[in-house]
Amino acid sequence: MAEIELSPETAKVLEIKPLTTDLLPAAVELDRLCLGGMWTLNGYEREHTSPNSDLLAISVPNPNGPHLVGIGCLWAILEEAHITLIAVHPQYQGQGFGQALLYHLLHRARLRQLEWATLEVRTTNQPAISLYQKFGFQEVGRRRRYYADTGEDALILWRSGLHQPEFPLTLAAWEQEISSRLQASGWLFISQ
């Protein structure tokens, strides 16, 4: 099967970059829609200015300016990348946007010279669990009644080896796979 060549004129442009101040209110709205309001505007402002956080955004073109459709965040804690959130607008789920965010968070963790990544996920969130497993995360524990809204447990997932010499090759393979998937859906993947 021949690969489709896309240009900015023929493709929908998907941009991943650090969240900008003007998109903070949109991040709160996306959080409310996808995560039930996990963080407030103050929380996002704190993450935006923290030297220990990487707060990333996926935006798509819109006549009124970029439209925020995904957010992801990690905290750098000693040698650990603690992935605190990944959220994709429901209209854009199932297209590889979550994969793109997770890839970029792990890439940022590598640039920070972190050694492993960890996160919590609802035991019933099978799409997210599958995503994390695809990226090499393994279950290492459980937090009982972690989610206050439902009393649901959280699985603790762990991904080691970010500092290993072969990890950049793994990142490159993921980037190619994600770019191909997005391109097949008509998206031109741009990251900063």
C-alpha positions in Angstrom: 0.0 0.0 0.0 1.5 3.3 -1.0 1.9 6.0 1.6 -0.3 9.1 1.1 1.6 12.3 0.9 0.0 15.1 2.8 0.8 18.7 2.8 -0.5 21.5 5.1 -2.8 22.5 2.2 -4.4 19.0 2.0 -4.2 17.7 5.6 -5.8 18.7 8.9 -2.8 19.9 11.0 -2.4 18.4 14.4 0.0 20.4 16.6 1.5 19.2 19.9 3.4 21.8 22.0 3.6 23.1 25.5 0.2 24.6 26.6 0.1 28.3 26.2 -1.4 30.7 28.7 -4.3 31.7 26.3 -5.4 28.0 26.3 -5.5 27.6 30.1 -9.3 28.2 30.3 -9.8 25.7 27.4 -7.7 23.2 29.3 -10.1 23.5 32.3 -13.1 23.0 30.1 -11.5 19.9 28.5 -10.6 18.6 31.9 -14.2 19.1 33.1 -15.5 17.2 30.0 -13.0 14.3 30.0 -11.9 14.0 33.7 -14.8 15.4 35.6 -13.0 18.5 36.7 -9.8 17.1 38.2 -7.9 20.4 38.1 -9.1 24.0 38.4 -7.7 27.0 36.6 -5.3 27.6 39.5 -4.1 24.1 39.2 -3.4 24.4 35.5 -1.7 27.8 36.0 0.5 26.2 38.7 1.5 23.3 36.3 2.1 25.8 33.5 4.6 27.8 35.5 6.3 24.9 37.4 9.8 24.0 36.3 9.0 20.4 37.3 6.0 20.0 35.0 5.6 19.4 31.3 2.0 20.4 30.3 1.4 19.6 26.7 -1.5 20.5 24.4 -2.9 19.1 21.1 -4.6 21.8 19.1 -6.2 21.8 15.7 -6.7 24.8 13.4 -9.9 26.8 13.8 -10.8 30.2 12.2 -10.9 31.7 15.7 -7.5 30.4 16.7 -6.3 27.0 17.8 -8.9 24.6 19.2 -7.6 22.5 22.2 -8.5 18.8 21.8 -6.0 17.1 24.1 -3.8 17.7 27.1 -1.2 15.7 28.9 1.0 16.4 31.9 3.9 14.9 33.7 5.7 15.8 36.9 9.5 15.3 37.2 10.1 13.9 40.7 13.7 12.8 41.3 14.3 10.1 38.6 10.6 9.6 37.9 8.1 10.9 35.4 4.8 10.9 37.1 2.1 11.1 34.3 -0.7 13.0 36.0 -3.2 13.2 33.1 -3.9 12.5 29.5 -7.2 13.7 28.1 -8.6 13.8 24.6 -11.9 15.4 23.6 -14.5 12.6 22.9 -14.9 13.8 19.3 -11.2 13.1 18.7 -10.7 9.8 20.6 -9.8 6.7 18.8 -7.6 8.5 16.2 -4.2 8.2 17.9 -4.2 11.5 19.8 -3.8 9.8 23.1 -0.8 7.8 21.7 0.7 11.1 20.4 0.4 12.7 23.9 1.9 9.7 25.7 4.7 9.5 23.2 5.5 13.2 23.8 5.4 12.9 27.5 7.8 10.0 27.4 10.0 11.9 25.0 10.0 14.9 27.4 10.8 12.5 30.3 13.8 11.2 28.3 15.0 14.8 27.7 14.8 15.4 31.4 17.0 12.3 31.9 14.3 10.6 34.0 14.6 6.8 34.5 11.1 5.6 34.7 7.5 6.7 34.3 4.5 5.9 36.5 0.8 6.7 36.5 -2.6 5.7 38.0 -5.6 4.6 35.9 -9.1 3.5 36.8 -9.4 -0.3 36.8 -12.4 0.0 34.4 -10.7 2.3 31.9 -9.7 -0.5 29.5 -8.9 1.8 26.5 -6.4 3.7 28.6 -4.9 0.5 30.1 -4.4 -0.9 26.6 -2.7 2.3 25.5 -0.3 2.3 28.5 0.5 -1.4 28.0 1.2 -0.7 24.3 3.9 1.7 25.5 5.4 -0.9 27.9 3.7 0.0 31.1 3.1 -2.8 33.5 0.9 -3.1 36.6 2.9 -2.9 39.8 0.1 -2.2 42.4 -3.3 -0.9 43.2 -4.6 2.0 45.2 -7.8 1.0 46.9 -10.8 3.4 46.6 -8.5 6.0 44.9 -11.1 7.8 42.9 -13.3 9.8 45.3 -16.2 10.2 42.9 -16.9 6.4 42.6 -14.7 4.7 45.2 -13.0 2.8 42.3 -9.5 1.4 42.6 -6.6 2.7 40.6 -4.0 0.5 39.0 -0.5 1.7 39.4 1.4 1.3 36.2 5.2 1.6 35.7 7.5 1.9 32.7 11.2 1.6 33.3 14.2 2.0 31.0 13.7 5.6 29.9 17.4 6.2 30.4 18.6 3.1 28.6 20.6 3.6 25.4 18.0 1.7 23.3 15.1 3.8 24.4 15.6 6.5 21.7 15.1 3.7 19.1 11.9 2.7 20.8 10.7 6.3 20.8 11.6 6.6 17.0 9.5 3.5 16.2 6.6 4.9 18.2 6.8 8.2 16.5 6.8 6.6 13.1 3.8 4.4 14.0 1.8 7.3 15.4 2.6 9.6 12.4 1.5 6.9 10.0 -1.7 6.3 11.9 -2.5 10.0 12.0 -1.6 10.4 8.4 -3.9 7.6 7.4 -6.7 9.6 9.0 -5.8 12.8 7.2 -3.8 14.5 10.0 -0.4 16.1 9.5 1.5 15.7 12.8 3.5 18.7 13.9 5.3 18.8 17.2 7.4 21.4 18.9 
